[in-house]
Amino acid sequence: MTARDELKAILQKKSIRTGDFTLASGKKSDFYVDCRVTTMDCRGAILVGEVGYAAVTEKIAELSEKPVAIGGMTMGADPISLAIAMESSRQNNPLQMFSVRKEAKKYGTGKRVEGNFNSGDTIILVEDTATTGGSTIKAMDAIEAEGGKVAFVLILVDRQEGAKEVIEARGVEVVSVYGKAELIQ
């Protein structure tokens, strides 16, 4: 079994739920994805690093400007970004990791983007799961407000309900590791 197949099996077993759910976007759905159960699983995290790193290196090879960091909106993107950053270091091709807060701190430095991020950096923006693209756009706005440039967006599970189109309408490409159609069979 490949790492991709094993990660898919863990996502299907631990993260995919059917029933009646209200999503962050407010939409109703009969399908819910809780990626954190997989990305915070000890084996799942290793596989996210391997599979995610393979996906980002394939995309990076097409770019003229190489990203220096990977991250996204806390908390869903955090374990994915860290797993990929750790794998990138293991492969001697390090990506730093950062996290975007939902709002700026009201104390200390008052930063909204935390970790290894500097103004002027080109970065990879991560989403655990995406439906409408709303939270991705908010994270993108925060990165750009801090002087960063989004090279592309990596989505672990694309619900295939319009997020990719919304993000790409902003001029940023999307790399989806898995789509709903691949996980629900």
URJONOR-V760657 format. One record per run of one state. SS is the DSSP state (hx for helix, st for strand, lp for the rest). FROM is the first residue (numbers start at 1). TO is the last residue. If there is no record, write none. Layout:
# URJONOR-V760657
SS:FROM:TO + SS:FROM:TO
This chain:
# URJONOR-V760657
lp:1:2 + hx:3:15 + st:16:22 + lp:23:27 + st:28:33 + lp:34:34 + hx:35:39 + lp:40:41 + hx:42:60 + lp:61:68 + st:69:73 + lp:74:75 + hx:76:90 + lp:91:95 + st:96:100 + lp:101:112 + st:113:115 + lp:116:121 + st:122:130 + lp:131:133 + hx:134:145 + lp:146:148 + st:149:158 + lp:159:162 + hx:163:169 + lp:170:172 + st:173:179 + hx:180:183 + lp:184:185
